[in-house]
Amino acid sequence: MSIIEKAASRIDQQRQAAAPVPAAKSADQAPVADSAAADAVTAQPVAAAAAAPASPPPAAHPQAARGGAAPRVAAPGAATPGRQSTRKVDLDLGRMRDLGLVTAAGGRTNLLEEFRIIKRPLLKRAFAEHKPHENPSNLIMVTSSLPGEGKTYCAINLAMSIAMELDHTVLLVDADVARPSVLRTLGLPAQRGLMDILLDDKLDLSDVMLRTNVDTLSILPAGTSTPRATELLASSTMNAMVTELANRYPDRVIIFDSPPLLLTSESRVLASHMGQIVVVVEAQTTTQHAVQEALRQLDGMGNVNLIYNKTRDIPGIEETYDYHYG
């Protein structure tokens, strides 16, 4: 045998001696040497999953086979443990119609036409360009001078009317935190909401927001009553939240049902965040002095509008609405 042949034979023998014992492997997993550390064995399937996320997961994780718990991996889009996704509630549209509220199922009524007139200038301004120092105009507060003038009724009807639009969605916020009535009027139980978000920085909007069976309408309840409501509404957290609400979706209008202006300080603080304000005035009941005092509370705030509510001048019509804009 020549020197070259002997050398080649020795090289082949060395390669055979160094070769690892073959191990069973899957089509998408590289072999692991016997001398590899246990951590490398554990990490191998994770690396394969990252390289090929569309492939099905193995039947059992190697770490589980050794008696340890397999790591928990959230599926795409799954809720974070301890955090609820937005819940859905069903509005009883038949009951709402019987209460005289606007619904798409109620047919063409005088009330529906009135709110079509009321909403049009509000929508026009809501999506018009505004100056950098101005509040977003899609934040609309509905309030009144005194209780009982119909502000919650008007806020719900305005939200329902805007929800019928083809190009807009609505979030109805019950910001009358001292006497919340939106959920009660809609026949829904009390829920966590606005105040809970401001009190607990671990809560997110998705934890308390309610989707409804009206696809374009969501509700943010008032939440837990607190004596610190005024300070919470004036906080930087509230400011950040309304900014997020105003800008998260370009087609959204946010309607705030506010406390009466002459009874609480919360309404004046809330008004400072708003781009538009609607003051409901009860016909033949609210005095001129009360209206003037309410408007004085809003002095310096632009785009204040009036709804003259519960007029009874037209025979056969129980309630009509006059709208004054400017």
NORBEL-V313457 format. One record per pair of residues at least 24 apart in sequence whose C-alpha atoms are under 8 Angstrom apart, sorted by sequence separation. I is the first residue (numbers start at 1). J is the second residue. If there is no record, write none. Layout:
i:I j:J
i:I j:J
This chain:
i:279 j:304
i:281 j:306
i:283 j:308
i:156 j:182
i:194 j:220
i:276 j:302
i:277 j:303
i:278 j:304
i:279 j:305
i:280 j:306
i:281 j:307
i:282 j:308
i:283 j:309
i:193 j:220
i:194 j:221
i:195 j:222
i:196 j:223
i:271 j:298
i:275 j:302
i:276 j:303
i:277 j:304
i:278 j:305
i:279 j:306
i:280 j:307
i:281 j:308
i:282 j:309
i:283 j:310
i:284 j:311
i:193 j:221
i:194 j:222
i:195 j:223
i:196 j:224
i:262 j:290
i:275 j:303
i:276 j:304
i:277 j:305
i:278 j:306
i:279 j:307
i:280 j:308
i:281 j:309
i:282 j:310
i:283 j:311
i:152 j:181
i:192 j:221
i:193 j:222
i:194 j:223
i:195 j:224
i:268 j:297
i:272 j:301
i:276 j:305
i:278 j:307
i:280 j:309
i:282 j:311
i:152 j:182
i:191 j:221
i:192 j:222
i:193 j:223
i:195 j:225
i:268 j:298
i:190 j:221
i:191 j:222
i:192 j:223
i:193 j:224
i:195 j:226
i:242 j:273
i:262 j:293
i:191 j:223
i:192 j:224
i:262 j:294
i:190 j:223
i:199 j:232
i:233 j:266
i:261 j:294
i:195 j:229
i:198 j:232
i:239 j:273
i:230 j:265
i:234 j:269
i:230 j:266
i:233 j:269
i:234 j:270
i:261 j:297
i:195 j:232
i:229 j:266
i:233 j:270
i:183 j:221
i:119 j:158
i:182 j:221
i:198 j:237
i:230 j:269
i:118 j:158
i:198 j:238
i:115 j:157
i:119 j:161
i:180 j:222
i:115 j:158
i:119 j:162
i:116 j:161
i:172 j:217
i:174 j:219
i:177 j:222
i:115 j:161
i:170 j:216
i:171 j:217
i:172 j:218
i:173 j:219
i:174 j:220
i:175 j:221
i:176 j:222
i:177 j:223
i:169 j:216
i:170 j:217
i:171 j:218
i:172 j:219
i:173 j:220
i:174 j:221
i:175 j:222
i:177 j:224
i:178 j:225
i:168 j:216
i:169 j:217
i:170 j:218
i:171 j:219
i:172 j:220
i:173 j:221
i:174 j:222
i:177 j:225
i:112 j:161
i:171 j:220
i:173 j:222
i:163 j:214
i:101 j:153
i:164 j:216
i:177 j:229
i:163 j:216
i:163 j:217
i:101 j:156
i:102 j:157
i:101 j:157
i:103 j:160
i:160 j:217
i:102 j:160
i:103 j:161
i:159 j:217
i:102 j:161
i:104 j:164
i:182 j:257
i:179 j:259
i:171 j:252
i:173 j:254
i:175 j:256
i:176 j:257
i:178 j:259
i:169 j:251
i:170 j:252
i:171 j:253
i:172 j:254
i:173 j:255
i:174 j:256
i:175 j:257
i:176 j:258
i:177 j:259
i:168 j:251
i:169 j:252
i:170 j:253
i:171 j:254
i:172 j:255
i:173 j:256
i:174 j:257
i:175 j:258
i:176 j:259
i:167 j:251
i:168 j:252
i:169 j:253
i:170 j:254
i:171 j:255
i:172 j:256
i:173 j:257
i:174 j:258
i:175 j:259
i:168 j:253
i:170 j:255
i:172 j:257
i:96 j:186
i:92 j:186
i:91 j:186
i:92 j:187
i:91 j:187
i:159 j:255
i:91 j:188
i:155 j:255
i:155 j:256
i:155 j:257
i:139 j:242
i:152 j:257
i:151 j:257
i:136 j:243
i:139 j:246
i:138 j:246
i:136 j:246
i:140 j:253
i:142 j:255
i:147 j:260
i:138 j:252
i:139 j:253
i:140 j:254
i:141 j:255
i:142 j:256
i:143 j:257
i:146 j:260
i:138 j:253
i:139 j:254
i:140 j:255
i:141 j:256
i:142 j:257
i:143 j:258
i:144 j:259
i:145 j:260
i:146 j:261
i:138 j:254
i:139 j:255
i:140 j:256
i:141 j:257
i:142 j:258
i:143 j:259
i:144 j:260
i:145 j:261
i:146 j:262
i:139 j:256
i:141 j:258
i:143 j:260
i:144 j:261
i:145 j:262
i:146 j:263
i:143 j:261
i:145 j:263
i:86 j:206
i:87 j:207
i:85 j:206
i:86 j:207
i:87 j:208
i:89 j:210
i:91 j:212
i:84 j:206
i:85 j:207
i:86 j:208
i:87 j:209
i:88 j:210
i:89 j:211
i:90 j:212
i:91 j:213
i:84 j:207
i:86 j:209
i:87 j:210
i:88 j:211
i:89 j:212
i:90 j:213
i:91 j:214
i:83 j:207
i:86 j:210
i:87 j:211
i:88 j:212
i:89 j:213
i:143 j:267
i:86 j:211
i:88 j:213
i:154 j:280
i:126 j:253
i:151 j:279
i:151 j:280
i:141 j:271
i:150 j:280
i:149 j:280
i:149 j:281
i:150 j:282
i:141 j:274
i:149 j:282
i:139 j:273
i:140 j:274
i:143 j:277
i:145 j:279
i:139 j:274
i:140 j:275
i:141 j:276
i:142 j:277
i:143 j:278
i:144 j:279
i:145 j:280
i:139 j:275
i:140 j:276
i:141 j:277
i:142 j:278
i:143 j:279
i:144 j:280
i:145 j:281
i:137 j:274
i:138 j:275
i:139 j:276
i:140 j:277
i:141 j:278
i:142 j:279
i:143 j:280
i:144 j:281
i:149 j:286
i:135 j:273
i:136 j:274
i:137 j:275
i:138 j:276
i:140 j:278
i:142 j:280
i:135 j:274
i:136 j:275
i:137 j:276
i:135 j:275
i:146 j:286
i:134 j:275
i:145 j:286
i:146 j:290
i:145 j:290
i:145 j:291
i:145 j:293
i:126 j:275
i:145 j:294
i:144 j:294
i:122 j:276
i:150 j:309
i:149 j:309
i:121 j:325
i:118 j:323
i:114 j:320
i:114 j:321
i:111 j:320
i:110 j:320
